[in-house]
Amino acid sequence: MSWVEGVVGLTIEKQILAQCLNTEFYKKASDVVDKEMFANGVGTVFDTIAFAHDKYGKDLTTEMLLQLHRDRFPSMPDSSRESIELVIKELAQNVLLIHILLSHIHRKLRYK
């Protein structure tokens, strides 16, 4: 699969969550996006992102998010935890794919 196919195949949920790891994007989106917009427990990921930005005020890595999520939701059932943690781990790939796409677009625009 090419990086373009990877970006096109991302769910909107994962695209939003991946971008919300960035402090500036989160600040702009936090008035519009909330945890109720995410299905199947994924709202807890957004809740953790919001908590981290409010507390630390800096960009987040997926590793930081994973640890913070475990700390914030210690009693989450294992089956739910596994699926949520898979979503968090996939965000790292989403961030990379979106970064590649934006870099590609920037290069194309610069050389026009």
C-alpha positions in Angstrom: 0.0 0.0 0.0 1.3 3.4 -0.9 1.4 6.3 1.6 -1.5 8.0 -0.3 -3.6 4.8 0.0 -2.8 4.8 3.7 -4.0 8.3 4.2 -7.1 7.8 2.2 -7.9 4.7 4.2 -7.8 6.4 7.5 -11.0 6.8 9.4 -12.1 10.3 10.2 -12.0 9.4 13.9 -8.3 8.4 13.7 -7.4 11.4 11.6 -8.9 13.8 14.1 -7.3 12.0 17.1 -3.9 11.9 15.4 -4.1 15.6 14.7 -5.3 16.4 18.2 -1.9 15.1 19.5 -0.6 18.5 18.1 -1.2 21.3 20.7 -2.1 23.9 18.1 -4.5 21.7 16.3 -6.1 20.6 19.6 -6.6 24.3 20.6 -8.4 25.0 17.4 -10.5 21.9 17.4 -11.4 21.6 21.1 -14.4 24.0 20.7 -15.8 21.6 18.1 -14.7 18.1 19.0 -15.6 16.3 22.2 -15.4 12.7 23.4 -19.1 12.0 22.6 -18.2 12.2 18.9 -16.2 8.9 19.1 -17.7 5.5 19.2 -16.9 2.2 21.0 -15.0 3.7 23.9 -12.6 5.8 21.7 -14.0 8.9 23.5 -11.7 7.9 26.4 -8.7 8.5 24.1 -10.0 12.0 23.3 -10.7 12.6 27.0 -7.1 11.6 27.7 -5.8 13.9 25.0 -7.8 16.8 26.4 -6.5 16.1 29.9 -2.9 16.0 28.7 -3.1 19.2 26.8 -4.8 21.0 29.7 -2.2 19.7 32.1 1.0 19.8 30.1 0.3 22.1 27.2 2.6 20.4 24.7 2.5 18.1 21.8 1.9 14.5 22.7 3.4 11.3 21.4 1.4 8.1 21.1 3.7 6.6 23.8 2.7 9.4 26.2 -0.9 9.0 25.3 -0.8 5.3 25.9 0.6 5.6 29.3 -1.7 8.5 30.3 -4.7 6.5 29.1 -3.6 3.5 31.2 -3.2 5.8 34.2 -6.6 7.5 33.7 -8.6 4.4 33.1 -7.0 1.6 35.3 -10.2 -0.4 35.7 -11.1 -0.6 32.0 -11.9 -4.2 31.1 -9.0 -6.0 29.3 -11.0 -6.6 26.1 -11.9 -2.9 25.9 -8.3 -1.8 26.8 -6.8 -4.0 24.0 -9.0 -2.4 21.3 -8.5 1.1 22.6 -4.7 0.6 22.9 -4.7 -0.7 19.3 -6.4 2.6 18.2 -3.7 4.6 20.1 -0.9 2.6 18.5 -2.4 3.1 15.1 -2.3 6.9 15.7 1.5 6.8 15.3 1.1 5.5 11.8 -1.6 8.1 11.1 0.5 11.0 12.3 3.4 9.8 10.0 1.1 9.4 7.0 -0.5 12.8 7.5 3.0 14.4 7.9 4.1 12.7 4.6 1.0 13.9 2.8 1.4 17.5 4.1 5.1 17.5 3.1 4.3 16.2 -0.3 1.6 18.9 -0.8 4.0 21.6 0.4 6.7 20.5 -2.0 4.2 20.5 -4.9 3.0 24.0 -4.1 6.5 25.3 -3.6 7.6 24.2 -7.1 4.6 25.4 -9.0 
